[in-house]
């Protein structure tokens, strides 16, 4: 059975805190989440487990994420001597759709129309706030809040990918709130 690993992570620090979006390696990882089709299970990683996370991604037949090559892999890079994007086989849904449309879409603007109203449960800024609260109090609930949010983003990414594979298209909301169909070819292995 082919092992597709769906992946997302949340950071400890914002772009503003580290000097901009080009400094992803300085952001740190609060929580990383994967879902493996081989094990049919989610895995949750903290920063001290980043090497195990990278190993799972490296061994996957295909890693599917949303802006994970440009962003998430940059966050993970300090934890390995591998160039993460070079040792993984990837389908970055954000990059693929951006290449097709000529502009970037938010995951939410795809999830709502494609998945019948499902959308993100929080924002990345919420995850940063929860991390700050966790650092101050060491209250495990804050770390669980980040993990739940990240798990849901992985679930949405997986559902979006599977919908696109099955139907050959996904939908997005344009700036007027109208649903627009985008043809996709996500059935085969892709590497961005």
C-alpha positions as CSV (number, residue, x, y, z in Angstrom):
1,X,0.0,0.0,0.0
2,X,1.2,3.5,-0.9
3,X,2.0,5.6,2.1
4,X,0.7,9.1,1.7
5,X,1.6,11.4,4.6
6,X,-0.5,14.5,5.1
7,X,1.4,17.1,7.1
8,X,1.2,20.5,8.8
9,X,3.0,22.3,11.6
10,X,2.6,25.3,13.8
11,X,5.4,27.6,14.9
12,X,6.6,29.1,18.2
13,X,7.3,32.6,16.8
14,X,5.7,34.7,14.1
15,X,7.3,36.2,11.0
16,X,7.3,39.6,12.7
17,X,9.2,38.2,15.8
18,X,12.0,36.7,13.7
19,X,12.5,39.4,11.1
20,X,10.2,38.4,8.3
21,X,8.8,35.4,6.3
22,X,12.3,34.7,4.8
23,X,13.4,33.7,8.3
24,X,11.3,30.5,8.8
25,X,14.3,28.6,10.2
26,X,14.1,30.9,13.3
27,X,10.4,30.4,14.0
28,X,10.7,27.1,15.8
29,X,8.1,24.3,15.8
30,X,5.4,24.1,18.6
31,X,3.6,21.1,17.1
32,X,3.8,19.1,13.9
33,X,1.1,16.7,12.8
34,X,1.0,14.0,10.2
35,X,-1.7,11.5,9.1
36,X,-0.3,8.4,7.4
37,X,-2.5,6.3,5.0
38,X,-0.3,3.3,5.8
39,X,-1.0,3.3,9.5
40,X,-4.4,5.1,9.2
41,X,-3.3,7.2,12.2
42,X,-2.4,10.7,13.2
43,X,1.0,11.4,14.8
44,X,1.8,14.5,16.9
45,X,5.3,15.8,17.3
46,X,6.8,18.5,19.5
47,X,10.0,20.3,18.6
48,X,12.2,17.8,20.5
49,X,10.8,15.1,18.1
50,X,11.5,17.0,14.9
51,X,14.0,14.5,13.7
52,X,11.4,11.7,14.0
53,X,8.9,13.9,12.1
54,X,11.4,14.5,9.3
55,X,12.2,10.8,9.1
56,X,8.5,10.0,8.7
57,X,8.2,12.5,5.9
58,X,11.4,11.2,4.3
59,X,10.1,7.6,4.2
60,X,6.7,8.5,2.8
61,X,5.8,7.7,-0.8
62,X,4.2,11.1,-1.0
63,X,3.9,14.1,1.4
64,X,0.9,16.2,0.8
65,X,0.6,19.6,2.5
66,X,-0.5,23.2,2.0
67,X,2.4,25.6,1.5
68,X,4.6,23.0,3.2
69,X,7.5,23.2,0.9
70,X,8.1,26.9,1.2
71,X,7.0,27.3,4.8
72,X,6.9,24.2,6.9
73,X,10.1,22.7,5.5
74,X,11.9,26.0,6.2
75,X,10.8,25.7,9.8
76,X,12.1,22.1,10.0
77,X,15.4,22.7,8.2
78,X,17.5,23.6,11.4
79,X,16.7,20.1,12.8
80,X,18.4,18.1,10.0
81,X,21.4,18.1,7.7
82,X,19.1,16.9,4.9
83,X,17.5,19.5,2.7
84,X,14.0,18.4,3.6
85,X,12.4,19.3,0.2
86,X,15.1,17.3,-1.6
87,X,14.7,14.1,0.4
88,X,10.9,14.0,0.3
89,X,8.4,13.4,-2.5
90,X,5.9,16.2,-2.4
91,X,2.6,17.5,-3.6
92,X,2.1,21.0,-2.3
93,X,-1.5,21.8,-2.9
94,X,-1.0,25.6,-2.4
95,X,1.9,25.6,-4.9
96,X,0.0,23.5,-7.5
97,X,-3.1,25.7,-7.3
98,X,-1.0,28.9,-7.3
99,X,0.8,27.7,-10.5
100,X,-2.6,27.0,-12.1
101,X,-4.3,30.3,-11.1
102,X,-1.4,32.8,-11.0
103,X,-2.2,33.8,-7.4
104,X,-2.3,32.2,-3.9
105,X,-5.4,30.9,-2.2
106,X,-6.0,30.4,1.5
107,X,-6.8,26.9,2.6
108,X,-10.1,28.1,4.0
109,X,-11.2,29.6,0.6
110,X,-10.9,26.1,-0.9
111,X,-12.2,24.1,2.0
112,X,-15.5,25.9,2.4
113,X,-16.9,25.4,-1.1
114,X,-15.1,22.1,-1.9
115,X,-15.9,20.4,1.4
116,X,-19.4,21.7,1.9
117,X,-18.8,24.3,4.5
118,X,-15.9,22.7,6.5
119,X,-13.3,25.3,7.4
120,X,-10.5,26.0,9.7
121,X,-11.2,25.9,13.5
122,X,-8.8,28.7,14.3
123,X,-6.1,30.9,12.9
124,X,-2.3,30.6,13.0
125,X,-2.3,33.6,15.3
126,X,-4.4,31.6,17.8
127,X,-1.7,28.9,17.8
128,X,1.0,31.5,18.5
129,X,-1.0,32.9,21.4
130,X,-1.5,29.4,22.8
131,X,2.2,28.7,22.5
132,X,3.0,31.9,24.4
133,X,0.5,30.9,27.1
134,X,2.1,27.4,27.2
135,X,5.5,28.9,27.6
136,X,4.3,31.1,30.5
137,X,2.3,28.6,32.4
138,X,3.4,25.1,31.1
139,X,-0.4,24.3,31.1
140,X,-0.7,21.2,28.9
141,X,-4.1,22.3,27.6
142,X,-2.5,25.0,25.5
143,X,-0.3,22.5,23.8
144,X,-3.4,20.3,23.2
145,X,-5.2,23.3,21.7
146,X,-2.4,23.7,19.2
147,X,-2.3,20.0,18.4
148,X,-6.1,19.9,17.8
149,X,-6.0,22.9,15.5
150,X,-3.1,21.4,13.6
151,X,-4.8,18.0,13.4
152,X,-7.9,19.7,11.9
153,X,-5.8,21.5,9.3
154,X,-4.2,18.1,8.3
155,X,-7.7,16.6,8.1
156,X,-8.9,19.5,5.8
157,X,-5.8,19.1,3.6
158,X,-6.4,15.4,3.3
159,X,-10.1,15.8,2.5
160,X,-9.3,18.5,-0.1
161,X,-6.6,16.3,-1.7
162,X,-8.9,13.2,-1.7
163,X,-11.7,15.2,-3.2
164,X,-9.4,16.5,-6.0
165,X,-8.1,13.0,-6.7
166,X,-11.6,11.5,-6.9
167,X,-13.3,14.4,-8.8
168,X,-10.5,16.0,-10.9
169,X,-11.3,19.4,-9.6
170,X,-11.7,21.5,-6.4
171,X,-13.6,24.7,-5.8
172,X,-12.5,28.1,-4.4
173,X,-14.3,31.3,-3.4
174,X,-13.4,34.2,-5.6
175,X,-13.2,37.8,-4.2
176,X,-17.0,38.1,-4.9
177,X,-17.8,34.9,-2.9
178,X,-18.6,32.9,-6.0
179,X,-17.5,29.3,-6.2
180,X,-15.1,28.7,-9.1
181,X,-14.0,25.2,-10.3
182,X,-10.3,24.5,-10.7
183,X,-9.3,21.3,-12.6
184,X,-6.6,19.4,-10.8
185,X,-4.5,16.3,-11.6
186,X,-3.5,15.0,-8.2
187,X,-3.9,11.2,-8.9
188,X,-0.2,10.6,-9.9
189,X,2.9,11.3,-7.9
190,X,3.9,14.9,-8.1
191,X,6.9,16.7,-6.9
192,X,6.9,20.4,-6.7
